[in-house]
Structure formats: structure tokens, C-alpha cells
């Protein structure tokens, strides 16, 4: 069931020539976590602010829980939308204890009990009297999350929630935040520029580029079946090989690939594949061959850079135990690739 719906939402700032958001439409299901990703200037933070009521679109409609909150000049004020917001810098009040921070904005009466229950929910059981500066970055983030979800919002919005955390803490906090959100059953949208944040935390991901929504889907589909080159390259390296089709397969500068599907193509094509969709084999002469230019070790795997005689290069991922000492060339095969016509 959809809890949030955006229809043809457009926003352009007066001083800018380009649209910040251009004709964006999508729905968010109740209880799901959606990530808005894109490079700087893609429009992801603007979109979050439009949903929160901190900005007003030039055109389009936004509805929340079946109620239209934005349409034309109509706009439900931000404080009446029942939207929780976690800002990038957490925006905690430094002069208030964490309990007082969470109580802020709650109705009097059971505010104290509600705030304590929410702090316990996010794993802060004994720190009620501490001030924000006495907490770690991860703890401050959980306080900000508790303050946002304590009033029982219809939807939770988070702007770059993991950007202020160091690399060692990120993995732990990502999983903690996901579990907390799922436990409450709240619907959440978060903005990030980090693909790992999105892939590991979100149920679905929406990719924005220059104000346009490129694709929205589950992480597996976005990674394995991108709708265009921008989406494909956003999630990491994708190799590209030029090939000439024949009745039996594809001729490339690295060698021949046997593929009966090649006969469907009548002109030059591009073979697109990720490093993990290839495999380095033991002997030279098997299928595709290239000169070893570089071996990069990453602990869990190695990346092998191979070049053909014309200077074209591909990256192949292989296991960390493989030894290439003394080898000048290596062979590889592809078990998965996409074919695009080359123009």
C-alpha cells in the first residue's frame, strides 16, 4: 500500500538555469526504506525538502497517507505534515540533555515516558542525563533518530544520515538504524551519495541525475539490470569491449567469444560487464587473453587489469589467493555480459 506519492513534481530555483527537480513521479510503500542517491546537484536533497515542506514545488502533486499535502499553490505547513526529519548535522540542542532533546516537540503529559521509551528503543538506556557533546557520533545520531520518531510521524526523512561517521563505525550504525526503523514499522526515505549506504540499507533505491529520476527499483535490479549507462556506472566499474558479431559469436580485440546469440546483430556492438562477471583462468589461450598491467589487492579479492594489443583495458575480479608472479599475460572468460549496439 502506497503511503507517499509524487506526481510530476518540478522545482527550479530562481537563480539557477537548470531545474533542481524535473517531472519526478514515484510512490513509496508503507513500511519500506527508500534511498535517494545521486551525485552533488542531482536534486536528492531538494526532493527531501519538498516532501518535508521546507520547499514548495513549482508544479506537481504530493500526497501523504491519502491526503494531498501539495498541489498548485496549496501546501500543508511542514509542522502539520507529521513528518519526522533527521538532519545531516543532527541539529541537537547543545544546552539540553538527550532526554530533553527527545522530549522537545512532544505534547506534555506522557512526554517524559515516551521520550525514555524511544531512547531505549534506539539503544540508549542509561544516558538520559548526558548532553550531546558527551556522546559519540553514532550515539548522537541515535538521539536525533529518537527525537524524529518519538512523535509517531507518518514518514521519516533523513539527510545523509551516515556521512559524519568514520568508516569503521559506518557498517555497524547502518545495520542498527535499519533494524530500528524496521522494528518501528515506520516508512523512511534517506538521502545519500554513498552507494554502499544505499545498497546495504534500502529496500529500494531511486537514482537522480540533474533533477531527473533515472530509475527506481530494488538494489539487485539496479545493479544487474541498469536502465542506462549512468545508472550502471553509478554502482561501480563496468567494462566495455567493442565486438564484431558473426554466426558463431563475437570477435573482440581480446579474442573470440562463442555465442549463438551474436547472429542477431548485424553491426558492431559493445559488450558490457562488471569485473565480477568474468573469471581469470589458469592457462593462456583459453577464450580471451590480455597483458597483465596491474594487480590490486583488496583483502577479500584482487582486481586484475588486462590490456589488449590496441591499449584497450578491462578489469577482472578474482580471489585473493591467486598468484600471478612471473606471468606477463592471462586468459579470462565471461559468464555474463550485456550487448548494446554501437553507434
N, C-alpha and C positions, 0 to 999 in steps of 0.2 A: 504494500500500500504506500503510495507516494505521500510524503509529508511536506516536501518543498518542491515547488515548480517554478521554473523561469521560462518565459516565453518571449523570444525576440528582444532580449534586453540589450540596450545600446547606451554607451556613455562616452562623451567626449569632453575633455576639459578645455576651457575657453582658450588657454594659452598654447595649447598643443594642436598640431596639424593632423596627427593621426588619432584614430579612435582608441580609447583605453579598453573598451569592450564593444564588440561589434556583432550584433544579431545573435546573441548567445541564448540557446534553449537547452534545458535538460531538467530531469527530475531526480530527486533524492528519495530513496525508500526509507521508511520508518525503521530505525534501529541500525542503519548502516553507517559506516565510516567512509567518507569520500575525501580524497586528496585532490587539491587543485595544484597542479605543477606547471612550471614554465620558467624560462629564463627571466632575468630582470626586465621589466617593462612589458611583460606578456599580458598583464591585466588581472592576474590572480588576486592580488590584494584589493584592487578596486572592486572586483566581484564580491569579495567577502564583505567589504564595507557597504556595498549596495544591499546585500542581504540583511546586514545588521541595522541598516537605517542611518548609517553615518554619511552616506552619499545618496543622491537621488538620480535615477537614470534619465536620459533624455527621452527614451521611449521604451516600451515593453511592459510586461506584467510579471509580478512576483506574488505567489500565494504561499501561505504557510498554514498547515493544518486545515486546509479548505477555505481559509479566509484570504481574500485579496488584500495584500498589505501595500502594494504599489501598482498603480495603473494611471497613466496620464499624469495629471497634477496631484492626484490622490496619493497620500503617503501616510501610513500609520507611524506615529512617532517611535523612535528607537526604544524608548523606555516602556512602550506598550506592546512590543512585539514578542515578549517572553523569549528573548534570545540571549544565551549566555556567551560571553566573549572573553577569551584569554589572549592578551596582547603579547607581542614579541618580547617586550622587556618586563612582562608580568604585571607592571603597574600596581604593585603592592604599596600600601601606605606605610612609610618607614616608621612613623610615630605610633603605630598601632600594633598590638600583639597579633599573632597569626589568628587567634580566636576572634579578636575584634575585627580583623580584616575580613574574615568569612562572614561574620555577623552583619557587616556593613551591607545595607540594602535589603536585609531580611525584615519582615514585619515583627514588631515587638510581640512578646508573649512567649513563644517557644523558640525564639531566635537562638538563645544560648544552647539549648539541647540540640537543635537542628544543626548548628554550626559544629558542635562536638561530634555528632554522628557522621557528618560529612568529612571532617578531618580524619576520623578513624577509618572511613571508607577509603581514603587515599593513602592510608598507612602512617599517619602522624598521630600517634596515640598519646604521647607524653610531652609534646612540645607546645601545648596550648598557650603558655605564657611567654614564649620566646618571641623575639622581634625578627623581622625579615633578614636583617644583616647578620643574625646569628645562625642562619641556615645555609646549607649548601645550595648550589644552583638547582639541583634536582628536587630538593625539598621546597624551595621557593616556587618552583613550577607546580608542584602538587598543591601548594596553598592557593595559587592562582586558579588551578583547576577546581579545587573545592569551593572557592568563592563563586565561580561561574555556575557550578551545578547545584549549589545549595538551594537556590530559589525554584528548582524544578523547571528549567527552561524547556521549551519545545524542541530547541535545537541548540547545539553547542558549536561555536565558531572559534578556531584557533589560528593565530597568525604566526607562522614559523615557530612552532612550539619547541623544536629541538635545536634551534640554531645557537643558543647560548650555552650548550652543553659540550664538554670535551668528548673526544672520540671514544674513550674508554667507558664513559657513562651513558653514551647515546643508546647503545643496544639495550641496556637494562631498562632505561627510562621509557624507550619506545614500547617495549613489551608491557611494562607496568601501566602506562597510560592506556594502551589498547584494552587491557584486562579491566581496568576501572570503568572505562566507557561502556564496554560490553556488559559488565555487571549491572550498571545502572539502566541499561537498555536505551540510553539516550542516542539520538541521531547526532552525528558530528561531521563537520567539514573543517579540514585544516589545509593551510597554505604551506607549501614547501618548495624549495628549489633543489632539494636533495632527493635523487631517485631512490636511494636506499630507504629513506624515511617513508616514501610513498609505497614502495613495493612491500615493505615488511609490516606496515601498519594499516593500510587502507583496504577496504573491501573492493572499492572501485577507484579508478583514477581518471581525472579529467585533465587533458593536456591543452594548454592555451599557448598561442603564439601570435604576437602582435594584435592581441584583442580578439582573435578568432578561436573558437573551440575546434580543436583538430580531431580529437577522438576521446570517447569516454567508454570505459569497459573495465573488466576485471584485469588485474596485473598480468596474468598469463597470456591473455589475448593480446594486450598491448605489446608485450614483449615478443611474442611469437608471430603475431599477425598484424603488424602495424599498417595503418591505412595509407601512410605516405612516408617519404624519406625522413622528414623532420621527426616524426614520432619514433621511427626506427632508430635513428641516431641519438635521440634524446636518452635512451636507455643503455647506451654504451656502443662500443665499436661494432661496426658491421662491415665486413669485407665486400668488395665489389670486383668481379672479374668479367672482362669482356669475352664473349664466346661467339663462335660461328656454328649454327646448328646444321646437322646433317640427318640422314635417315637413321643412323645408328646412335648418335649422341652429339655432344658439344666439343668442339675444338677450342682449347684455350691456350694461352701462352705458357701455362704451366703443364699442359698435357691434355689428354683426351679423357672425357667422361662418358661412359657408356650409359645412354638414357634414351629409350624408345620414344619418350615424350618430346624429344627435340624436333622430330619431324613436323610438329605442329607449327613451328616457327619458320619463316621464310627469309628473315634478315637477321643481322647482328643483334645479339641480346646481351643483357647483363645478368650475371649470376650473383645473387646477394645471399650472404650467410654470415652468421656470427662465429666468433672464434671457437666456441664450444660445439659447433655443428660440424667440425672437422676432426680428424684424428691422424696424428703422425704415426706412420707405420715403420716397421723395422728396416726394410731393405729399399735401397734406391731402385727405381724402375717400376714401382707399383703405382699406377694411375698418374698422379700429379707430383711433380718434382720441382724444388726450388733451392736456391742457395741460402744457407743459413746466415742471416745477417746479425741477429741478436737473440739471446736467450735471457728472458727476465724472470726472476724467481720471486714468487709471492707467498711462499709458505704452503698454502693449500693447493697451489698449481703453478705451472710455468707457462709463459707466453713465448711462442717461437715465431720470430719474424722471418718470413721466407720471401725471396725475390726471384723473379724470372729473368731471362736474358735481356729483356727490354726495360728493366728497372721497376716493373710493377710489383707491389708488395701485398702480402696477406699476413694476418696474424692467426695462429692456430693455438688453441689451449690444449695442454697436455698435463699428465700427472706429474707431481713434484719429484718423483723418483727416477724419471728418465734421464739418462746421461747422453750428452751429445759431444762429449770430449773427443777431439780428433776428427770430427765429421765436418765436411765442408758443405754437403748437400743433404737434404732429407726429402722423403716422399710423404704424401698425405692423401687421404681420400675424404670425400664429403658424404655425409649420410643425410643431410638436409640442406636445401637451398631454395630460394625463390627465383623465378625467372621474370625479368622485365625486358620488354622490347627497348632497344637502344635507338634513340633518335639523333 
